[in-house]
Amino acid sequence: MFGRAKAAIVATAACGVLLTGTPGNAIIGGSDVDRPESWMGSLQTDGKSYCGGTLIAQQWVLTAAHCLLTPDGVSAPGAIRLGSLNVSHGGVVAHASAIYPHPSAKLVKEGDMYYATGTDLALIKLDRRPGNRPALLAIKTPSVGTPARLLGWGYAGKDPNGQPVFPDHLKQITMPVAKTNESKLGDKLEFTGPQGHGSGPGDSGGPAMVRTWLGWQLAGVTNGGSVLPDGTQSTYYTDVSK
């Protein structure tokens, strides 16, 4: 059901067909978002955001499967806050009534660590219709060089004492698509930049948005990232148009 095009996801959201989802990545080197986006979601536990998500239809949030998968199955967020700039207030708060990770998504244990494999997408069905305007889904992979807007409440750097900073206010950064459709990437979009720019811990599941004549469209969902030996930072997003 997570098929080659957005119709597969929309059909799943509309019909409640099964999809099936370890928290990951924040916006590093970004700036504050100046106005709320109705589709932007925060997956929370104990009032803290641990992953992002995007409202793609009334009662349906698309996120990364690894935000929800556990060794024993799936774990629902305590709450999902939608359409707010602040992680602790504003917007609409809903809860998960069902979780549908992509059928291929699973956790695999290697030594003492678990790794997510398969298509890193999952749908959360909400317990209410929030009334927020959903995001449009991209119908094709954005071309290399297309500017994308990455958003999240994840890791934003360190304070003067060297402690990690997780902002209360929604952050964003614009980066061009660096690579797509390469065999090693599979269903991923890659964004690259100097170290200290991109997504980081706490941003997993959040959106990469591209601007079209129809408005902002969801092109990718945060999957993970790495820093290369030359200092280049790469961030990977699951292509939702596949």
Secondary structure, DSSP 4 states (H G I P E B T S, - for coil): ---SSHHHHHHHHHHT--------B--BS-EE-SS--TTEEEEEETTEEEEEEEEEETTEEEE-GGGTEETTEE---SEEEES-SBSSSSSEEE-EEEEEE-TT-EEEEETTEEEEES---EEEEESS---PPPPEEPSSPPPTT-EEEEEESS---B-TTS-B---SB-EEEEEEEEE-S-TTTTTEEEEEEETT-B--TB-TT-EEEEEETTEEEEEEEEEEEEE-TTSEEEEEEEETT-
